[in-house]
């Protein structure tokens, strides 16, 4: 296995997105709707839409080491984005649902251990190219801790209550352009079937405590999964300078919202950088990336 990349399937990550996949959010780039609603879907959706810091729900599982840790983050009043009444209500309801859904989802998770191993094995022939992409992407630089990448890389800004928030970063020497530093961070890839789609996968990422965490459904069409993986990682490098230029803007992933332009700018930068990386370091993925780009309308 490549030095900086490891596969670490975590049940609590998949469980969390299993719950979020029951939310039908039309016109929202952060939606991971599976097409299947649950009896509690509308109630959770209302709480989600009412919370200004809602995008942090897409990053919380990547902060936690395990199921108990996830519940602690949701119930512990530790996140800036959930410090208001609506945020606390959303986090509390989500914690209850995650806890309630755990037994049934655990059974499904345990039953597909061999399938997870096969999905991981399918990526093995691409590891050298992924390493080359990441080395070029960072150009030798450790990135600062950043917030969650939702859907196609958008990160929620801090609501300014308590750290860590979905936009918090360690004390820095400033944002730098791609290709100007000293090494990609260790990268953990979390296989998350709840994010998989027929055409590929949704993706989430979090650069946290010196590691880049990527959550994707690895069971989709292989080249599309690889493109999403590269895309999620790229946001960790291309987002910071854009966010610094829009420090007072609270991100919104809903099409037509006042802050959706920030989402478009973040996406455009990551997509263009991804195209450059693929062309230079993983050329056999170029056709797949072109298809991925058309599918995402960018």
TANOR-V530392 format. One record per backbone hydrogen bond with DSSP energy under -0.5 kcal/mol. NH is the residue of the N-H (numbers start at 1). CO is the residue of the C=O. E is the energy in kcal/mol with one decimal. If there is no record, write none. Layout:
nh:co:e
NH:CO:E
NH:CO:E
//
This chain:
nh:co:e
6:187:-2.6
8:6:-0.5
8:189:-2.8
13:10:-0.6
14:10:-1.6
15:11:-2.8
16:12:-2.1
17:13:-1.9
18:14:-2.0
19:15:-1.7
20:16:-1.9
21:17:-1.9
22:19:-1.6
23:20:-1.9
24:22:-0.6
25:23:-0.9
28:25:-1.5
29:27:-0.5
29:253:-2.7
31:28:-1.8
34:21:-2.9
37:35:-0.6
41:38:-2.1
44:40:-2.3
45:41:-2.6
46:42:-2.3
47:43:-1.9
48:44:-2.5
49:45:-2.8
50:46:-1.5
51:47:-0.8
51:48:-0.9
52:50:-0.6
53:81:-0.5
54:51:-1.6
56:53:-1.9
57:54:-2.1
58:55:-1.6
59:56:-1.8
60:56:-1.7
62:59:-1.2
63:59:-0.6
63:60:-1.8
64:60:-1.0
70:66:-2.1
71:67:-2.1
72:68:-2.0
73:69:-2.2
74:70:-2.2
75:71:-2.3
76:72:-1.4
78:73:-0.6
80:162:-1.3
80:164:-0.5
82:79:-1.4
83:80:-1.5
88:84:-2.6
89:85:-2.1
90:86:-2.2
91:87:-2.6
92:88:-2.4
93:89:-2.3
94:90:-2.5
95:91:-2.3
96:92:-2.1
97:93:-2.1
98:94:-2.8
99:95:-2.4
100:96:-2.3
101:97:-2.4
102:98:-0.9
105:101:-2.1
106:102:-2.8
107:103:-1.6
108:104:-1.5
109:105:-2.5
110:106:-2.7
111:107:-1.5
112:108:-0.6
112:109:-1.0
113:110:-1.0
116:112:-2.1
117:113:-1.7
118:114:-2.0
119:115:-2.2
120:116:-2.3
121:117:-2.2
122:118:-1.8
123:119:-0.7
123:120:-1.1
124:120:-0.6
124:121:-1.0
126:123:-2.0
127:124:-1.7
130:126:-2.4
131:127:-2.6
132:128:-2.0
133:129:-2.5
134:130:-2.6
135:131:-2.5
136:132:-2.1
137:133:-2.7
138:134:-2.5
139:135:-1.8
141:138:-0.8
141:181:-1.2
146:207:-2.1
149:205:-3.1
150:148:-0.6
150:154:-3.1
152:150:-1.3
154:150:-1.6
168:165:-1.1
179:137:-1.2
180:138:-0.6
180:177:-0.5
181:138:-1.1
186:210:-0.7
187:4:-4.1
188:212:-2.7
189:6:-2.8
189:187:-0.5
190:188:-0.6
190:214:-3.7
191:189:-0.7
192:216:-3.4
195:192:-2.5
196:193:-1.2
197:200:-2.0
202:195:-2.9
203:151:-0.7
204:215:-1.9
205:149:-0.9
206:213:-2.1
208:206:-0.8
208:211:-3.0
211:208:-1.7
212:186:-2.7
213:206:-3.2
213:211:-0.6
214:188:-3.0
214:212:-0.5
215:204:-2.9
216:190:-2.0
216:214:-0.5
217:202:-0.7
218:216:-0.8
220:217:-0.9
224:221:-0.5
225:221:-2.2
226:222:-2.5
227:223:-2.1
228:224:-2.1
229:225:-2.4
230:226:-2.4
231:227:-2.4
232:228:-2.7
233:229:-2.1
234:230:-2.3
235:231:-1.5
236:232:-0.6
236:233:-1.1
237:234:-1.7
238:234:-2.4
239:235:-2.1
242:238:-0.7
242:239:-0.7
243:239:-2.7
244:240:-2.4
245:241:-1.2
246:242:-0.7
246:243:-0.8
247:244:-0.8
249:246:-2.0
250:248:-0.5
251:249:-0.6
252:259:-0.7
255:27:-3.1
257:254:-2.2
260:257:-1.4
262:259:-0.9
263:259:-0.9
264:260:-2.1
265:261:-2.2
266:262:-2.5
267:263:-2.6
268:264:-2.8
269:265:-2.0
270:266:-2.0
271:267:-2.9
272:268:-2.3
273:269:-2.2
274:270:-2.4
275:271:-2.2
276:272:-1.8
277:273:-2.4
278:274:-2.7
279:275:-2.2
280:276:-1.8
281:277:-3.0
282:277:-0.6
282:278:-1.8
285:282:-2.4
286:283:-1.7
289:285:-2.5
290:286:-2.4
291:287:-2.1
292:288:-2.6
293:289:-2.9
294:290:-2.1
295:291:-2.5
296:292:-1.6
297:294:-1.3
298:293:-2.4
//
